[in-house]
Amino acid sequence: MISIHPMATTTDIPQEQLAEFERVFNLFDANGDGLISEQEITEALEVLGKGISLSDRTHLLKHINDDGFVTRDSFVEWMASRKDLDVTADLQEIFELIDIDKSGKLSIDEFTQTLRCFHTTASDTQIEALVRKADLDNDGEIDFEEFIASQAHGSDLKISIAGLRSFKKILLQYAKVAEVSSIALIEVDSELGAGTRGQSMGTAALRTAAIQKQTARMHAENGILSLDSLRVQTENWADVLGHKHHHAKYIDRLYQVLTRTRDLVAQALQTGLLPIVLAGDHSTAAGTIAGIKKAFPHRRLGVVWIDAHADIHSPYTTPSGNMHGMPVAIATATDNLEKQINDLDPDTIELWNLCKALGLSDSPNLSLEDLVYVAVRDTEEAEDYLIETHHILNMTTKQVRRVGADVVAQRCLDKLHGVDLIYVSFDVDSMDSTVCMGTGTPAPGGISVEEARLLNETLVKDPRVCCWEICEINPLLDTLNTMVENSLSIFDGVVDAFAERLLSSRAA
């Protein structure tokens, strides 16, 4: 079965899980010496917060040897015996979410659709054979015991821990939104702006199945716009062709994605809905901002940017050419020629100007004075110059820790007292690198999960907040999908806060 014996050693652990556990160890072993110091463990546990149970914390500390270190083997054994790593519980939750009619069984069709999410290269004949194999009593349905049995070690149907938790997260997100009217869920799986592949890779099939499972319920209960129409067509296929704009990689394709994102966000707002955007990399936030301005061109917009990075490079200043470092520059129409290091070709200049004009053609979508940063800490000289020159407020992690996330949120809102609308953009890498393992750009010194949740919940309670966005995890990097659980808890908190706000406004 899936569970691992509490006293498991590295020789007892299935190879695929052993590899996952060892990758987690490597994330904590910053200097690569094969050991994790007691200080590193203490700091990691502090940041992880409630993500690790008290009993599991105590158990980990007992693995510290007389020299003050935890070895690789001890860490792996601890991971294998964690009580909060309950794959059976994940399977139970997934089964219940898929079982829409609550019959306690899955039809062959339901089970087949689920299998296709995880075995995308299998032929119809192979899938059919796998389904027959899983139906142990040959009654034409899959009950929970058969579902569990299909996940036994060595089974052809075995799904990775990461895959399971990603699927669970997606199902829960749709089910959560289905409970609240007036919220539109917009997915932007583009990863062209990132330097690391995987923001959308591996999740497309899972999302498709989740949509199939939840859309009917959502339509029936609250009339939310079709999730299919709120799925932004991406251009991720373009990466196989390479890029021709060295200082703004894939800008020609990304411009199309930003345009589609703009139109869908504007559509949701003009229909009277509150959009929640699930983004791949952060570059598409420029399209979200443009959509808000398209819907409300005469209203003054403020932005709270919760991120490890300032994302205010332009093609003129970027050292990498990755456009996930440019959305704020696009929104504020900032070239920063004072810190120019790159000479651009005419085609790049033309496309860059088109991106800047996506919302308002005659002026920036956002003024730098109406921008607030939270937890930004990994910046470069060109970005530091703009932050200092324009006196952009950056509420640091130290400030969050000292006065509290709710107080910091209020200070952000106070700074934006003169705006009509507020957009909150939350990048998971604003959290500490020991938490956000599933992002391509982790940075130490970030906020905790609890702080991120309280910060976002407090912000979205302000009636001026018209849109919230989360830059999603990279499932290829999130070795045990700790970020799935963490980002889901933040997502749930935001939806609940929106729901409470909407209910209060109707009551008034």
C-alpha positions as CSV (number, residue, x, y, z in Angstrom):
1,M,0.0,0.0,0.0
2,I,0.9,3.7,-0.1
3,S,1.7,4.2,3.6
4,I,5.3,3.8,4.8
5,H,6.1,2.0,8.1
6,P,6.7,4.5,10.9
7,M,10.2,3.1,11.5
8,A,11.0,3.0,7.8
9,T,14.6,3.2,6.6
10,T,15.9,4.3,3.3
11,T,15.9,0.8,2.0
12,D,12.1,0.4,2.8
13,I,11.1,3.5,0.8
14,P,9.9,3.2,-2.8
15,Q,12.5,4.6,-5.2
16,E,10.2,7.4,-6.5
17,Q,9.4,8.6,-3.0
18,L,13.0,8.4,-1.9
19,A,14.0,10.7,-4.8
20,E,11.3,13.2,-3.7
21,F,12.5,13.1,-0.1
22,E,16.1,13.6,-1.1
23,R,15.2,16.6,-3.2
24,V,13.5,18.2,-0.2
25,F,16.7,17.5,1.8
26,N,18.8,19.3,-0.8
27,L,16.6,22.4,-0.6
28,F,17.4,22.7,3.1
29,D,21.1,21.7,2.7
30,A,22.1,25.1,1.4
31,N,25.9,24.6,1.3
32,G,25.6,21.1,-0.2
33,D,27.7,19.4,2.5
34,G,25.2,16.6,3.0
35,L,24.2,17.8,6.5
36,I,21.5,20.1,7.8
37,S,22.5,22.2,10.9
38,E,20.3,22.6,13.9
39,Q,20.1,26.3,13.1
40,E,18.9,25.6,9.6
41,I,16.2,23.2,11.0
42,T,15.1,25.8,13.6
43,E,14.8,28.5,11.0
44,A,12.9,26.2,8.6
45,L,10.4,25.1,11.2
46,E,9.8,28.7,12.2
47,V,8.9,29.6,8.6
48,L,6.9,26.5,7.9
49,G,4.6,27.3,10.8
50,K,1.5,25.1,10.9
51,G,2.7,23.3,7.8
52,I,4.5,20.8,10.1
53,S,2.6,19.3,13.0
54,L,4.0,19.6,16.6
55,S,4.7,15.8,16.8
56,D,6.5,15.9,13.5
57,R,8.6,18.9,14.6
58,T,9.6,17.1,17.8
59,H,10.4,14.0,15.9
60,L,12.7,15.9,13.5
61,L,14.6,17.6,16.3
62,K,15.3,14.1,17.8
63,H,17.2,13.3,14.6
64,I,19.8,15.9,15.4
65,N,23.1,14.1,16.2
66,D,25.7,14.9,18.8
67,D,27.4,17.2,16.4
68,G,24.3,19.3,15.9
69,F,23.4,18.0,12.4
70,V,20.8,15.9,10.7
71,T,22.2,13.5,8.1
72,R,20.6,12.8,4.8
73,D,19.5,9.3,5.8
74,S,18.0,10.6,9.1
75,F,16.1,13.3,7.3
76,V,14.7,10.9,4.7
77,E,13.6,8.5,7.5
78,W,11.8,11.4,9.2
79,M,10.1,12.4,6.0
80,A,8.9,8.8,5.5
81,S,7.4,8.7,9.0
82,R,5.7,12.1,9.0
83,K,2.1,11.8,10.2
84,D,1.0,14.8,8.1
85,L,2.1,13.1,4.9
86,D,-1.0,11.0,4.6
87,V,-1.5,10.0,1.0
88,T,-4.5,7.9,1.8
89,A,-6.2,10.9,3.2
90,D,-5.4,12.8,0.0
91,L,-6.9,9.9,-2.1
92,Q,-10.0,9.9,0.1
93,E,-10.5,13.7,-0.5
94,I,-9.9,13.3,-4.3
95,F,-12.3,10.4,-4.4
96,E,-15.1,12.4,-2.7
97,L,-14.5,15.4,-5.0
98,I,-14.7,13.2,-8.1
99,D,-17.8,11.4,-6.8
100,I,-20.2,14.2,-7.6
101,D,-23.4,12.2,-6.9
102,K,-21.9,11.0,-3.5
103,S,-22.8,7.4,-4.4
104,G,-19.6,6.1,-2.9
105,K,-18.5,4.7,-6.3
106,L,-17.0,6.1,-9.5
107,S,-18.4,5.1,-12.8
108,I,-16.0,3.7,-15.3
109,D,-16.3,6.9,-17.3
110,E,-15.4,9.0,-14.3
111,F,-12.5,6.8,-13.4
112,T,-11.3,6.8,-17.0
113,Q,-11.3,10.6,-17.2
114,T,-9.3,10.8,-14.0
115,L,-6.7,8.2,-15.3
116,R,-6.2,10.2,-18.5
117,C,-5.0,13.2,-16.3
118,F,-2.1,11.2,-15.0
119,H,-1.4,8.9,-18.0
120,T,-1.6,11.3,-20.8
121,T,0.6,9.3,-23.2
122,A,-1.4,6.1,-22.8
123,S,-3.5,4.9,-25.7
124,D,-7.3,4.3,-25.4
125,T,-6.6,0.6,-25.4
126,Q,-4.1,0.9,-22.5
127,I,-6.4,3.0,-20.5
128,E,-9.2,0.6,-21.0
129,A,-7.0,-2.3,-19.8
130,L,-5.9,-0.3,-16.7
131,V,-9.6,0.4,-15.8
132,R,-10.6,-3.2,-16.2
133,K,-7.6,-4.2,-13.9
134,A,-8.7,-1.7,-11.3
135,D,-12.4,-3.0,-11.2
136,L,-11.5,-6.0,-8.9
137,D,-15.1,-7.3,-8.5
138,N,-16.0,-6.6,-12.2
139,D,-19.2,-4.7,-11.2
140,G,-18.5,-1.9,-13.7
141,E,-17.8,0.6,-10.9
142,I,-14.8,1.6,-8.8
143,D,-15.4,1.9,-5.1
144,F,-13.0,3.6,-2.7
145,E,-11.2,0.3,-1.7
146,E,-10.6,-0.4,-5.4
147,F,-9.4,3.2,-5.9
148,I,-6.9,2.8,-3.0
149,A,-5.8,-0.6,-4.3
150,S,-5.0,1.0,-7.7
151,Q,-2.4,3.1,-5.9
152,A,-0.4,0.3,-4.4
153,H,3.3,0.4,-4.8
154,G,4.3,-1.0,-8.2
155,S,0.8,-0.6,-9.7
156,D,0.6,0.6,-13.3
157,L,-1.9,3.2,-12.0
158,K,0.4,4.7,-9.4
159,I,0.2,8.5,-9.2
160,S,3.0,10.6,-7.7
161,I,2.4,12.4,-4.5
162,A,2.9,15.7,-6.4
163,G,0.4,14.7,-9.0
164,L,-2.2,13.7,-6.4
165,R,-1.9,16.9,-4.4
166,S,-2.0,19.1,-7.5
167,F,-5.2,17.4,-8.7
168,K,-6.7,17.7,-5.2
169,K,-5.8,21.4,-5.1
170,I,-7.4,22.1,-8.4
171,L,-10.6,20.2,-7.5
172,L,-10.8,22.1,-4.2
173,Q,-10.3,25.5,-5.8
174,Y,-13.2,24.9,-8.2
175,A,-15.4,23.5,-5.4
176,K,-14.6,26.5,-3.2
177,V,-15.5,29.1,-5.8
178,A,-18.7,27.2,-6.6
179,E,-19.8,28.1,-3.1
180,V,-19.6,31.8,-3.7
181,S,-21.5,33.8,-6.2
182,S,-20.1,36.9,-8.0
183,I,-16.5,35.5,-8.2
184,A,-15.0,34.6,-11.5
185,L,-12.0,32.2,-11.6
186,I,-9.6,33.1,-14.5
187,E,-6.8,30.7,-15.3
188,V,-3.7,31.9,-17.1
189,D,-1.3,29.0,-17.4
190,S,1.3,30.9,-19.5
191,E,4.9,30.2,-18.6
192,L,6.6,32.0,-21.4
193,G,7.7,34.8,-19.1
194,A,9.6,32.5,-16.8
195,G,13.1,31.3,-17.0
196,T,12.2,27.8,-15.6
197,R,9.8,25.5,-17.3
198,G,6.8,24.0,-15.4
199,Q,4.4,26.7,-14.2
200,S,1.8,25.1,-16.4
201,M,3.4,21.9,-17.4
202,G,1.7,18.9,-15.9
203,T,-1.4,20.8,-14.8
204,A,-3.2,21.2,-18.0
205,A,-4.8,17.8,-18.0
206,L,-5.6,18.0,-14.3
207,R,-7.4,21.3,-14.8
208,T,-9.3,19.9,-17.7
209,A,-10.6,17.0,-15.6
210,A,-11.3,19.3,-12.7
211,I,-13.4,21.6,-14.9
212,Q,-15.4,18.6,-16.2
213,K,-16.1,17.5,-12.6
214,Q,-17.1,20.9,-11.2
215,T,-18.5,23.1,-14.1
216,A,-22.0,21.6,-14.0
217,R,-22.2,22.2,-10.3
218,M,-21.0,25.8,-10.6
219,H,-23.5,26.6,-13.3
220,A,-26.3,25.1,-11.3
221,E,-25.5,26.8,-8.1
222,N,-24.4,30.4,-8.8
223,G,-24.3,31.0,-12.5
224,I,-20.6,31.7,-12.7
225,L,-19.2,32.4,-16.2
226,S,-18.2,29.2,-17.9
227,L,-14.7,28.2,-16.8
228,D,-14.0,27.1,-20.4
229,S,-14.5,30.7,-21.6
230,L,-12.3,32.0,-18.7
231,R,-9.4,29.8,-19.7
232,V,-6.8,32.0,-21.4
233,Q,-5.3,30.4,-24.5
234,T,-1.6,30.3,-23.9
235,E,1.3,30.2,-26.3
236,N,3.5,27.8,-24.4
237,W,4.2,25.7,-27.5
238,A,6.3,28.6,-28.8
239,D,9.2,27.7,-26.4
240,V,10.1,24.7,-28.6
241,L,10.8,27.2,-31.5
242,G,13.1,29.3,-29.4
243,H,13.0,33.1,-29.0
244,K,14.2,35.8,-31.3
245,H,13.9,38.8,-28.9
246,H,17.0,38.3,-26.7
247,H,16.1,41.1,-24.2
248,A,12.4,40.3,-24.1
249,K,12.0,36.5,-24.6
250,Y,8.9,35.4,-26.4
251,I,7.5,39.0,-26.2
252,D,5.7,38.4,-29.6
253,R,3.7,35.5,-28.2
254,L,3.4,36.9,-24.7
255,Y,1.8,40.0,-26.1
256,Q,-1.0,37.8,-27.4
257,V,-1.4,36.2,-24.0
258,L,-1.5,39.6,-22.2
259,T,-4.2,40.7,-24.7
260,R,-6.4,37.7,-24.0
261,T,-5.9,38.1,-20.2
262,R,-6.8,41.8,-20.4
263,D,-10.0,41.0,-22.3
264,L,-11.2,38.2,-19.9
265,V,-10.4,40.3,-16.8
266,A,-12.3,43.2,-18.3
267,Q,-15.2,41.0,-19.2
268,A,-15.5,39.6,-15.7
269,L,-15.4,43.1,-14.1
270,Q,-17.9,44.6,-16.6
271,T,-20.2,41.7,-15.8
272,G,-20.1,42.7,-12.2
273,L,-17.9,39.8,-11.0
274,L,-14.8,39.8,-8.8
275,P,-12.0,38.1,-10.7
276,I,-9.6,35.7,-9.0
277,V,-6.7,35.0,-11.3
278,L,-4.7,31.8,-11.2
279,A,-1.5,32.7,-13.1
280,G,1.5,30.7,-14.2
281,D,4.4,33.1,-14.2
282,H,4.1,36.7,-13.0
283,S,4.5,38.3,-16.5
284,T,0.7,38.0,-17.2
285,A,-0.1,40.3,-14.3
286,A,0.5,43.1,-16.8
287,G,-2.5,41.8,-18.7
288,T,-4.6,41.7,-15.5
289,I,-3.8,45.3,-14.8
290,A,-4.6,46.3,-18.3
291,G,-8.0,44.5,-18.0
292,I,-8.9,46.5,-14.9
293,K,-8.1,49.7,-16.7
294,K,-10.0,48.6,-19.8
295,A,-13.1,48.0,-17.6
296,F,-12.6,51.2,-15.6
297,P,-10.5,53.6,-17.6
298,H,-11.4,56.7,-15.5
299,R,-10.8,55.2,-12.1
300,R,-7.4,55.5,-10.3
301,L,-5.8,52.1,-9.7
302,G,-3.5,51.1,-6.8
303,V,-1.5,47.9,-6.7
304,V,-0.2,45.9,-3.8
305,W,2.6,43.7,-5.2
306,I,3.5,40.8,-2.8
307,D,6.6,39.3,-4.2
308,A,10.3,38.5,-3.5
309,H,11.0,40.5,-6.7
310,A,10.2,44.0,-7.8
311,D,9.5,42.9,-11.4
312,I,10.2,46.4,-12.7
313,H,12.9,45.6,-15.3
314,S,12.4,46.6,-18.9
315,P,14.0,45.1,-22.0
316,Y,16.5,48.0,-21.7
317,T,17.6,47.0,-18.2
318,T,17.0,43.2,-17.9
319,P,20.0,41.0,-17.3
320,S,18.1,37.8,-18.2
321,G,15.5,38.8,-20.8
322,N,12.8,36.9,-18.9
323,M,9.6,38.8,-19.0
324,H,8.3,37.7,-15.6
325,G,10.6,40.4,-14.3
326,M,8.8,43.1,-16.3
327,P,5.1,43.2,-15.5
328,V,5.3,46.3,-13.2
329,A,7.4,48.1,-15.9
330,I,4.8,47.3,-18.5
331,A,1.9,48.5,-16.3
332,T,3.7,51.7,-15.4
333,A,5.2,52.2,-18.9
334,T,8.7,52.4,-17.3
335,D,11.7,52.0,-19.6
336,N,14.3,53.2,-17.0
337,L,16.7,54.4,-19.7
338,E,18.9,55.9,-17.0
339,K,20.0,52.4,-16.2
340,Q,20.0,51.0,-19.7
341,I,22.4,48.1,-20.4
342,N,20.8,46.6,-23.6
343,D,20.4,48.0,-27.1
344,L,17.1,46.8,-28.6
345,D,16.2,46.0,-32.2
346,P,13.2,47.9,-33.7
347,D,10.9,44.8,-33.5
348,T,11.5,44.5,-29.8
349,I,10.8,48.2,-29.2
350,E,7.6,48.0,-31.2
351,L,6.3,45.0,-29.3
352,W,7.4,46.5,-25.9
353,N,5.4,49.7,-26.7
354,L,2.4,47.6,-27.7
355,C,2.5,45.8,-24.3
356,K,2.7,49.2,-22.4
357,A,-0.4,50.4,-24.3
358,L,-2.6,47.4,-23.7
359,G,-4.9,49.1,-21.2
360,L,-4.8,52.8,-21.8
361,S,-3.2,53.8,-25.1
362,D,-2.3,57.3,-24.1
363,S,-1.0,56.9,-20.5
364,P,0.3,54.2,-18.1
365,N,-2.2,51.9,-16.5
366,L,-0.6,52.5,-13.1
367,S,1.3,55.3,-11.6
368,L,4.5,54.4,-9.6
369,E,3.1,56.5,-6.7
370,D,0.2,54.1,-6.5
371,L,2.4,51.0,-6.2
372,V,3.2,49.3,-2.9
373,Y,5.6,46.4,-2.4
374,V,5.5,43.8,0.3
375,A,8.4,41.3,1.1
376,V,10.4,42.5,-2.0
377,R,14.0,41.5,-1.2
378,D,15.7,40.2,-4.3
379,T,16.3,43.2,-6.5
380,E,19.0,44.5,-8.8
381,E,20.6,47.9,-9.3
382,A,18.2,49.1,-12.0
383,E,15.2,48.2,-9.8
384,D,16.7,49.7,-6.7
385,Y,17.2,53.0,-8.6
386,L,13.5,53.2,-9.4
387,I,12.4,52.2,-5.9
388,E,14.6,54.9,-4.3
389,T,13.9,57.6,-6.9
390,H,10.2,57.2,-6.8
391,H,10.0,56.5,-3.1
392,I,8.1,53.3,-3.6
393,L,6.9,51.9,-0.3
394,N,8.3,48.4,0.4
395,M,7.0,46.7,3.6
396,T,9.8,44.2,4.4
397,T,9.6,40.8,6.0
398,K,11.1,42.3,9.1
399,Q,8.3,44.8,9.3
400,V,5.7,42.1,8.8
401,R,7.3,40.1,11.6
402,R,7.6,43.1,13.9
403,V,4.2,44.7,13.7
404,G,2.1,41.9,12.2
405,A,0.7,41.1,8.7
406,D,-2.6,42.7,9.4
407,V,-1.0,46.0,10.4
408,V,1.2,45.9,7.3
409,A,-1.9,45.3,5.2
410,Q,-3.5,48.3,6.7
411,R,-0.5,50.4,6.1
412,C,-0.5,49.4,2.5
413,L,-4.2,50.4,2.2
414,D,-3.5,53.7,4.0
415,K,-0.7,54.5,1.5
416,L,-3.2,53.9,-1.3
417,H,-5.9,56.1,0.3
418,G,-6.3,58.2,-2.8
419,V,-7.1,55.4,-5.3
420,D,-10.5,54.2,-6.4
421,L,-9.6,50.5,-7.1
422,I,-6.9,48.1,-5.7
423,Y,-5.4,45.1,-7.4
424,V,-3.6,42.6,-5.1
425,S,-1.0,40.4,-6.8
426,F,0.5,37.6,-4.7
427,D,3.5,35.7,-5.9
428,V,4.2,32.6,-3.8
429,D,7.9,33.3,-3.8
430,S,7.1,36.2,-1.4
431,M,7.2,33.4,1.1
432,D,10.4,32.0,2.4
433,S,12.4,29.6,0.2
434,T,11.9,26.8,2.7
435,V,8.2,27.2,2.2
436,C,7.8,27.9,-1.5
437,M,9.8,24.9,-2.8
438,G,7.5,24.9,-5.8
439,T,8.6,28.1,-7.5
440,G,11.4,28.7,-9.9
441,T,12.8,31.7,-8.1
442,P,12.8,31.0,-4.3
443,A,14.4,33.5,-2.1
444,P,15.3,33.3,1.6
445,G,14.0,35.9,4.1
446,G,10.4,35.8,3.1
447,I,7.1,35.8,5.0
448,S,5.5,32.7,6.5
449,V,2.4,30.9,5.3
450,E,0.4,32.3,8.2
451,E,1.6,35.8,7.5
452,A,0.8,35.5,3.8
453,R,-2.7,34.3,4.6
454,L,-3.4,37.1,7.1
455,L,-1.9,39.7,4.8
456,N,-4.0,38.7,1.8
457,E,-7.2,38.2,3.8
458,T,-6.9,41.6,5.4
459,L,-6.2,43.3,2.1
460,V,-9.2,41.9,0.1
461,K,-11.6,42.9,2.8
462,D,-11.2,46.5,1.6
463,P,-14.1,47.2,-0.7
464,R,-11.8,48.9,-3.2
465,V,-10.0,45.6,-4.0
466,C,-11.5,44.5,-7.3
467,C,-9.2,41.7,-8.3
468,W,-6.8,39.2,-6.6
469,E,-4.2,37.2,-8.3
470,I,-1.9,34.3,-7.2
471,C,1.1,33.3,-9.2
472,E,0.9,29.5,-9.0
473,I,3.4,26.9,-8.1
474,N,5.6,25.1,-10.5
475,P,4.6,21.4,-10.0
476,L,7.9,20.2,-11.5
477,L,9.8,21.9,-8.7
478,D,7.4,21.3,-5.8
479,T,8.9,18.0,-4.7
480,L,6.2,17.1,-2.2
481,N,3.7,19.8,-3.0
482,T,4.0,21.6,0.2
483,M,3.2,24.7,-1.8
484,V,0.0,23.0,-3.0
485,E,-1.2,22.9,0.6
486,N,0.1,26.3,1.5
487,S,-1.2,28.1,-1.6
488,L,-4.6,26.4,-1.2
489,S,-5.0,27.6,2.4
490,I,-4.2,31.2,1.2
491,F,-6.6,30.8,-1.7
492,D,-9.4,29.6,0.6
493,G,-8.8,32.4,3.0
494,V,-9.1,35.0,0.2
495,V,-12.3,33.5,-1.2
496,D,-13.8,33.4,2.3
497,A,-12.9,37.1,2.9
498,F,-14.4,38.1,-0.5
499,A,-17.5,36.1,0.4
500,E,-17.8,37.8,3.8
501,R,-17.3,41.2,2.2
502,L,-20.0,40.6,-0.5
503,L,-22.4,39.3,2.1
504,S,-21.9,42.4,4.3
505,S,-22.4,44.7,1.3
506,R,-25.7,43.1,0.4
507,A,-26.9,43.2,4.0
508,A,-26.1,46.9,4.1
